[in-house]
Amino acid sequence: AVKHYDWTIDYDFWSPDCVEKLIISINGQYPGPTIDATVGDTIIVKIHNKLPTESVVIHWHGIRQRGTPWADGAAFVSQCPVAPEDEYTYQFVVDNAGTYFYHGHHGMQRAAGFYGSLIVRPKAGTVEPFQYDDELSIIVNDWWHKSVHDQERGLYSNPFRWVGEPQSLLIEGRGAYNCSLVPVGAVPNSGDCVTCNASAPQCQPYVLPVTAGKTYRLRIASVASLSALNFILEGHNMTVVEADGNYVEPVVVDNLDLYSGESYSVLFTANQDPTRNYWAGLNVRGRKPLTPTGLAILNYLPNPSTLLPTTPTPVSPLWNDYNLSLAQAQQIKAHSSLEIPFNEWSGSDRTISLLNTQNKLNGVNKWAINNVTLVPLSTPYLAVYTYKKLKKVLSATPPPPLTYTPGYDIFQPPVNPNTTVGSGVYEFKLNEVIDVVIQNANTLTVNASEIHPWHLHGHDFYVLGFGNGVFTSNDYDNLNYVNPPLRNTVPVFPYGWTVIRFKADNPGVWPFHCHIEPHFHMGMGVIFAEGTDLLPRIRLPAQNLGCGLTKDLIRG
Ligand SMILES: O=C1O[C@H]([C@@H](O)CO)C(O)=C1O
């Protein structure tokens, strides 16, 4: 079926955590409307940009955009951002059932609340490898009281102004800013305690209604700007059955790590004392937490949803117990019903190694990949590959290095912290099988290395493995070629490595980047282009290339 959506994007006053701020709304809603579709549907979303002075795009996170690379919604990669008062129509097919989402991919608009859920259901008659009675869905985020403009400008200020830890954690756009719970030092605007209106309807906890005895599929997606989050359903185990739109072997957990850009389906049974309600809780892991637990209510009907649990709010594992994080990530395996095509493409055609470092550029903090800080072109890459006349912009920026200096000491701050900027592209031939080794390292601070969730556009990839320390060719023998999970986002852990594999079979230009919003801004990403000789044959819609009526002058 063809599903049409008509969305007006605007700023609105909103109180997600009881403190009134501006959010980016869609049709007056926050989070944005849920797209609920079926495999094979064509999704047509017409957007009207009513932000007075900012342009927008929407990225459909996890949708592969096969044959529609222009609809990927990455600013200056797949399209020109849509100017104020202008319109743009996204059109793409959803070809894989699962839990997805969409979000702004220009500036730091995702962190301003510009996101929503996108659920793709299997075709009628398709059997999923698990059963449930009913379904619930949440999308989670971390939330700052500083505007995203303050945050973004701070990132390229000298001296560097870091965004700091979030004020609140939101479940389905709702949280509660609790002055008394916020540790000293975490409140940049203490005046918020005065203006906080705890009875504002927009910040009443999100309610997950359940009936005793039933089993639920809970879809969870994280669009966090910064935080690695950990989700707990008080008193209930969860069985992970889907990750990023792919079925996985069931894994039972009592807490679930969620890295920004990831989505999961978990099953749980409402099998606890039905005379009370329970907390659903969200905590920060991976960074020293300075943010109170984000809370929603697991509401056993017919109890009123306002019956708050009297039990303590959920406590997550220690924030820096990375062995636990790694162990949980390693538990996720492809479902046994999925065929792994490695007999067809047993080895990879090439490996690229991407060293993640924190660096300096003219005194300002940056991130770099193989010592290159990504500054995307101001002409959309897809247009550059489509129109011969534009190709010259690439000759001005060298292709990025395929690896890093052997012997680089990942356990120390960089000896030479200076980075170089680049806009170059990793080009892959159509159908090449690519292994990417993501190698983490120390930041600029002694004894510090951070988690980075890496997200690839245009593809799912196989996660072949994780490890601690420096990846060496010996590690190839111990990777998982049997049941590696397919994902679109994967963490690299502190001082560790992650290896992924994908086939460059989707002609287009696809960013691969850290999904932490400030980090992408600080240059932590690369651009992949594949099947580029085919791109001049695509009909790039004129609306990707210009603004206002000038679009009519452009022949696609
Ligand atoms: O990019 C970052 O900068 C800070 C810190 O390294 C310097 O203030 C931080 O924690 C990041 O993730």
The ligand as an SDF file (V2000), in Angstrom:
LIG
                    3D

 12 12  0  0  0  0  0  0  0  0999 V2000
   33.6360   15.0180   23.1260 O   0  0  0  0  0  0  0  0  0  0  0  0
   33.7220   15.0770   24.3360 C   0  0  0  0  0  0  0  0  0  0  0  0
   34.3230   16.0760   25.0450 O   0  0  0  0  0  0  0  0  0  0  0  0
   34.1710   15.7700   26.4360 C   0  0  0  0  0  0  0  0  0  0  0  0
   35.4790   15.6950   27.1420 C   0  0  0  0  0  0  0  0  0  0  0  0
   36.2930   14.7360   26.5490 O   0  0  0  0  0  0  0  0  0  0  0  0
   36.2110   17.0160   27.0910 C   0  0  0  0  0  0  0  0  0  0  0  0
   35.5020   17.9890   27.7730 O   0  0  0  0  0  0  0  0  0  0  0  0
   33.5010   14.4850   26.4640 C   0  0  0  0  0  0  0  0  0  0  0  0
   33.2370   13.8090   27.5420 O   0  0  0  0  0  0  0  0  0  0  0  0
   33.2230   14.0930   25.2170 C   0  0  0  0  0  0  0  0  0  0  0  0
   32.5760   12.9990   24.8870 O   0  0  0  0  0  0  0  0  0  0  0  0
  1  2  2  0
  2  3  1  0
  2 11  1  0
  3  4  1  0
  4  5  1  0
  4  9  1  0
  5  6  1  0
  5  7  1  0
  7  8  1  0
  9 10  1  0
  9 11  2  0
 11 12  1  0
M  END
$$$$
